[in-house]
Amino acid sequence: MKKIERTARQLYVCPTTVVLEVEAEGSFLAGSPLVRPGGGGVAPHQGGVKVIDPTEEDGGDDDNLEG
């Protein structure tokens, strides 16, 4: 026996947006903590920055751009 599939159409639900006016001075975002690369933090989670000189690589034909 052959099974017949029936589908029903559903209505499209339109997305809505709301715009609110806020009468307050200031910003909505909280301030970020001070960033101190290479220093700061609490032991044992103290930061450190090490700058490594780049190395020159020759990838052969993989370095060639075509197009």
C-alpha positions in Angstrom: 0.0 0.0 0.0 1.4 3.4 -1.0 1.6 6.0 1.8 0.4 9.5 0.9 2.1 12.4 2.8 0.0 15.5 3.3 1.5 18.8 4.4 -0.4 21.8 5.6 0.6 25.4 5.0 1.5 27.4 8.0 1.2 31.2 8.3 4.4 33.3 8.1 5.2 34.8 11.5 6.6 38.2 10.8 9.5 39.3 13.1 8.8 42.5 15.1 11.1 45.2 16.6 10.5 47.7 19.3 12.4 51.0 19.7 12.5 52.5 23.2 13.7 56.0 24.0 15.7 56.2 27.2 16.1 59.6 28.9 19.3 59.0 30.7 22.8 60.3 30.3 25.7 57.8 30.3 26.3 54.5 28.6 24.6 51.1 28.7 27.9 49.2 28.7 30.0 48.6 31.7 33.6 49.7 31.7 36.3 47.3 30.8 39.1 46.5 33.3 42.4 48.1 32.6 44.5 46.0 30.3 48.2 45.6 31.2 49.9 43.3 28.6 53.0 41.8 30.1 52.1 42.7 33.7 49.5 42.8 36.3 47.1 40.1 37.4 47.1 38.0 40.5 49.6 35.2 41.1 49.7 32.5 39.6 47.7 34.1 36.7 50.1 37.0 35.9 50.3 37.9 32.3 53.3 37.9 30.1 54.0 39.0 26.5 56.8 37.5 24.5 57.5 38.9 21.0 59.0 36.3 18.7 60.7 37.4 15.5 59.0 36.1 12.3 60.7 33.3 10.4 60.9 33.4 6.6 59.3 30.4 5.0 59.5 29.3 1.4 56.5 27.1 0.6 57.6 26.5 -3.0 54.7 26.7 -5.5 52.2 27.0 -2.6 53.3 30.7 -2.2 52.3 31.6 -5.8 48.9 33.3 -6.3 47.1 32.6 -9.6 43.9 33.9 -10.9 
